[in-house]
């Protein structure tokens, strides 16, 4: 019997009987595959903030499962006589708490808002009892996971149309299966190409300071049999300059209406280098990540992370002097002028993005 691969595990799942969200603890990878169960609001919040579950789509699904788990706990605590409005007050409080875990990834608030609207429609507009409300919330959360898999597959098909067999592809951070429920976003074309014998050569940036490219992307691509080479972040220009890269594929956590994209810190550097060498820079994004209410990237709130992620997190001993100032933004914004195209499940958007993105979102509706 073959050994189980990391790709054989569910990134995010629901155990309804145990009333828990089940995730891979990604802070333990690649050294140890640890499956953890999240029952309480604090456990779910911590898992999102501490990056035990990460990647915009996976965060969204985890949040949907999480608020459903908490809704069940509210009903159980309130007893059979609980009224919907009393339930909703507590539901709303838990929803806002989970939403505070990470500010940049729009999928977190998108998923929670979608679950809240589902709750209000069932309980307030349609007058369903609380058990029926829970059943509807369960169905919605499960559908969001299935939807994520369909979306990523479609992004993969659209992205695959932009490259050819044997191409060299560079990617940054982890926009793979570990960031979604299957396929990933930026890696979806790579996985589909692998299934069809395209023989891509992939270069994965290590992605400091949290090393998602080294710990996660290189790990899952290698597990899938992809020809992947790990490089330090500051090697991307040499790799591109050597002619080894035909396209860059990255994911993102939020797309502004003008096509500016917020993604893991360092993405804008890769985009600028790709522009210099005339290499197409593609952003793979589900339409749930497109935020038409945010006009431009400068309006996106950028999460600031703890300084110890830079000074000591991955080192046996601290590698920076005590007292040194540390700037540790989790994301940067890549200007839309550096983006060749934005690949979504509904098609490929190109400049002018304020028009093409609105059209894609309209097509989704």
NORSULSUL-V276677 format. One record per residue. PHI is phi as a letter, one per 20 degrees, with the letter a starting at -180 (999 if undefined). PSI is psi in whole degrees, -180 to 180 (999 if undefined). D_LAST is the distance of its C-alpha to the last C-alpha in Angstrom with 1 decimal. Layout:
# NORSULSUL-V276677
<<PHI | PSI | D_LAST> <PHI | PSI | D_LAST>>
This chain:
# NORSULSUL-V276677
<<999 | 130 | 45.6> <f | 152 | 43.5> <f | 144 | 42.7> <f | 132 | 39.2> <e | 159 | 37.0> <g | -27 | 34.7> <f | -11 | 31.8> <e | -10 | 32.9> <e | 152 | 32.0> <e | 127 | 28.7> <f | -46 | 27.6> <c | 134 | 26.1> <b | 171 | 26.8> <c | 131 | 27.4> <d | 96 | 30.8> <f | -36 | 30.3> <f | -38 | 34.0> <e | -6 | 35.0> <l | 58 | 32.2> <b | 153 | 31.6> <e | 131 | 29.1> <d | 123 | 30.7> <c | 161 | 30.4> <e | 129 | 32.4> <f | 101 | 34.3> <f | -12 | 33.5> <f | -14 | 36.2> <e | -14 | 38.7> <f | 151 | 37.6> <e | -1 | 39.0> <f | -36 | 42.3> <b | 134 | 41.3> <e | 107 | 38.5> <d | 122 | 38.3> <e | 126 | 35.9> <c | 155 | 35.6> <d | 134 | 34.4> <d | 121 | 32.9> <d | -36 | 33.6> <d | 164 | 33.8> <g | -41 | 31.7> <f | -40 | 34.1> <f | -41 | 34.0> <f | -45 | 30.2> <g | -48 | 30.2> <f | -41 | 33.1> <f | -37 | 31.5> <f | -48 | 28.5> <f | -40 | 30.8> <e | 5 | 33.5> <m | 24 | 31.1> <f | -35 | 32.1> <c | 131 | 28.4> <b | 170 | 26.7> <n | 128 | 23.9> <g | -50 | 20.5> <f | -42 | 18.8> <f | -38 | 22.0> <f | -43 | 22.4> <f | -45 | 19.0> <f | -42 | 19.9> <f | -39 | 23.5> <f | -40 | 22.3> <f | -47 | 20.4> <f | -40 | 23.5> <f | -45 | 25.7> <f | -28 | 24.4> <f | -45 | 24.6> <g | -43 | 28.2> <f | -34 | 29.1> <f | -41 | 27.7> <f | -41 | 30.0> <f | -37 | 32.9> <f | -45 | 32.4> <f | -42 | 32.6> <f | -42 | 35.6> <f | -35 | 37.4> <f | -22 | 36.7> <n | 177 | 38.2> <f | -24 | 37.7> <e | 6 | 38.1> <f | 134 | 35.3> <e | 156 | 33.1> <g | -44 | 29.3> <f | -36 | 29.7> <f | -41 | 32.3> <f | -44 | 30.1> <f | -36 | 27.1> <g | -45 | 29.4> <f | -38 | 30.3> <g | -47 | 26.9> <f | -40 | 25.7> <f | -44 | 28.7> <f | -38 | 28.1> <f | -45 | 24.5> <f | -34 | 25.7> <f | -50 | 28.5> <f | -37 | 26.4> <f | -19 | 24.0> <e | -5 | 27.2> <f | -45 | 28.1> <b | 125 | 26.4> <e | -22 | 25.0> <e | -42 | 23.6> <f | 111 | 21.2> <f | -23 | 17.9> <f | -26 | 16.9> <f | -55 | 19.7> <f | -35 | 18.4> <g | -48 | 14.8> <f | -44 | 16.0> <f | -40 | 18.5> <f | -38 | 16.3> <f | -41 | 14.0> <f | -37 | 17.3> <f | -44 | 18.7> <f | -37 | 16.0> <f | -43 | 16.5> <f | -47 | 20.2> <f | -40 | 20.2> <f | -44 | 18.3> <f | -47 | 20.8> <e | -41 | 23.9> <e | -45 | 23.8> <e | -40 | 21.7> <d | -8 | 22.7> <m | 28 | 26.1> <f | 151 | 26.0> <f | 170 | 29.0> <f | -34 | 28.9> <f | -39 | 29.3> <f | -38 | 26.3> <f | -45 | 24.3> <f | -42 | 25.4> <f | -40 | 24.6> <f | -40 | 21.0> <f | -40 | 20.8> <f | -48 | 22.5> <f | -41 | 20.0> <f | -44 | 17.0> <f | -44 | 19.0> <f | -39 | 20.0> <f | -35 | 16.6> <f | -35 | 15.6> <f | -47 | 18.6> <f | -38 | 17.9> <f | -41 | 14.4> <f | -41 | 16.1> <f | -44 | 18.6> <f | -42 | 16.2> <f | -47 | 14.4> <f | -39 | 17.8> <f | -43 | 19.1> <f | -39 | 16.5> <f | -41 | 17.3> <f | -44 | 20.9> <f | -44 | 20.7> <f | -41 | 19.2> <f | -35 | 21.8> <f | -26 | 24.5> <f | -12 | 24.2> <e | -6 | 25.4> <c | 174 | 28.7> <c | 162 | 31.6> <g | 140 | 34.0> <n | -2 | 36.5> <f | 153 | 34.6> <e | 131 | 35.2> <c | 133 | 32.2> <d | 139 | 32.4> <c | 158 | 30.2> <c | 141 | 30.5> <m | -155 | 30.1> <c | 107 | 28.4> <d | 44 | 24.9> <d | -161 | 26.1> <g | -33 | 25.9> <f | -13 | 27.6> <e | -3 | 24.6> <c | -162 | 22.1> <e | -19 | 22.5> <a | 148 | 23.4> <m | -40 | 23.7> <n | -175 | 22.7> <d | -69 | 20.7> <f | -26 | 23.5> <e | -9 | 25.7> <g | -44 | 23.4> <f | -33 | 24.7> <f | -45 | 28.2> <f | -42 | 28.0> <f | -39 | 26.7> <f | -37 | 29.4> <f | -41 | 32.0> <f | -29 | 31.2> <d | 11 | 31.8> <m | 29 | 34.9> <f | -26 | 33.7> <m | 44 | 36.2> <f | 148 | 34.4> <d | 117 | 36.6> <d | 135 | 34.7> <d | 123 | 35.9> <d | 117 | 34.7> <f | 141 | 35.4> <f | -34 | 37.0> <m | 75 | 34.9> <f | 155 | 37.2> <e | -7 | 37.9> <e | -5 | 36.0> <m | 35 | 36.5> <f | -30 | 33.2> <f | -41 | 33.7> <f | -48 | 37.2> <f | -31 | 36.8> <d | -57 | 33.4> <f | -52 | 32.2> <g | -37 | 35.7> <f | -50 | 36.3> <f | -36 | 33.3> <f | -41 | 33.5> <f | -40 | 37.2> <f | -29 | 36.7> <e | 0 | 34.5> <n | 13 | 37.4> <f | 144 | 35.7> <f | 95 | 38.2> <d | 138 | 37.4> <c | 125 | 39.6> <e | 132 | 39.4> <c | 154 | 40.2> <f | 155 | 40.8> <g | -37 | 38.3> <e | 12 | 41.0> <d | -5 | 41.5> <f | -36 | 38.3> <f | -40 | 39.9> <f | -42 | 42.8> <f | -43 | 40.7> <f | -44 | 38.7> <f | -28 | 41.9> <f | -6 | 43.5> <n | 18 | 40.9> <e | -9 | 39.6> <d | 125 | 35.9> <d | -20 | 33.8> <a | 150 | 30.4> <d | 130 | 29.1> <c | 124 | 26.1> <c | 160 | 25.1> <e | -167 | 22.3> <a | 163 | 21.3> <d | -19 | 20.6> <a | 136 | 18.6> <d | 124 | 17.4> <f | 166 | 18.0> <f | -27 | 16.3> <e | 3 | 19.3> <n | -3 | 19.3> <f | 141 | 22.0> <c | 135 | 21.7> <e | 123 | 23.5> <b | 178 | 25.0> <g | 141 | 28.2> <g | 134 | 31.3> <o | -15 | 32.8> <f | -41 | 29.6> <f | -32 | 30.3> <f | -46 | 33.9> <g | -42 | 32.7> <f | -42 | 30.4> <f | -41 | 33.4> <f | -42 | 35.7> <f | -41 | 33.4> <f | -43 | 33.2> <g | -40 | 37.0> <e | 4 | 37.5> <m | 31 | 34.9> <d | 130 | 32.8> <f | 137 | 29.0> <d | 109 | 27.1> <d | 133 | 23.8> <d | 124 | 21.4> <e | 118 | 19.4> <b | 125 | 16.4> <f | 151 | 13.4> <f | -19 | 10.3> <f | -18 | 11.2> <e | -12 | 14.3> <e | 123 | 13.0> <d | 91 | 14.0> <f | -12 | 13.3> <e | -11 | 15.6> <d | 110 | 18.5> <f | -41 | 19.8> <b | 165 | 22.1> <g | -29 | 23.7> <f | -16 | 26.7> <e | -9 | 24.6> <f | 128 | 23.8> <f | 126 | 26.2> <d | 123 | 28.2> <f | 134 | 29.7> <d | 129 | 33.5> <d | 164 | 35.1> <f | 147 | 38.6> <f | -26 | 41.4> <f | -15 | 42.9> <f | -27 | 40.1> <e | -40 | 41.8> <e | -25 | 45.4> <b | -8 | 46.0> <g | -43 | 43.2> <d | 15 | 43.8> <d | 146 | 47.5> <f | -39 | 50.6> <c | 153 | 52.0> <g | 136 | 50.5> <d | 8 | 50.1> <c | 153 | 50.0> <f | 144 | 52.7> <f | 139 | 52.4> <n | -9 | 51.4> <f | 141 | 49.5> <f | 142 | 46.4> <c | 132 | 43.1> <d | 119 | 39.8> <c | 70 | 37.1> <f | 140 | 33.5> <f | -26 | 31.0> <c | 162 | 28.7> <c | 171 | 29.0> <d | 125 | 26.7> <e | 123 | 26.7> <f | 141 | 26.5> <g | -24 | 23.9> <f | -17 | 26.9> <e | -6 | 27.9> <e | 120 | 24.7> <f | -43 | 24.8> <a | 156 | 21.2> <d | 119 | 18.3> <e | 119 | 17.4> <c | 177 | 14.0> <f | -18 | 12.8> <d | 3 | 10.7> <q | -175 | 13.8> <d | 123 | 16.4> <e | 137 | 16.2> <c | 168 | 19.5> <f | 145 | 21.2> <f | 125 | 20.5> <f | -29 | 17.9> <f | -25 | 16.9> <e | -49 | 15.6> <f | -38 | 14.4> <f | -41 | 12.5> <f | -39 | 10.7> <f | -41 | 9.9> <f | -42 | 8.8> <f | -35 | 6.4> <f | -37 | 5.2> <f | -38 | 5.5> <f | -46 | 3.8> <f | 999 | 0.0>>
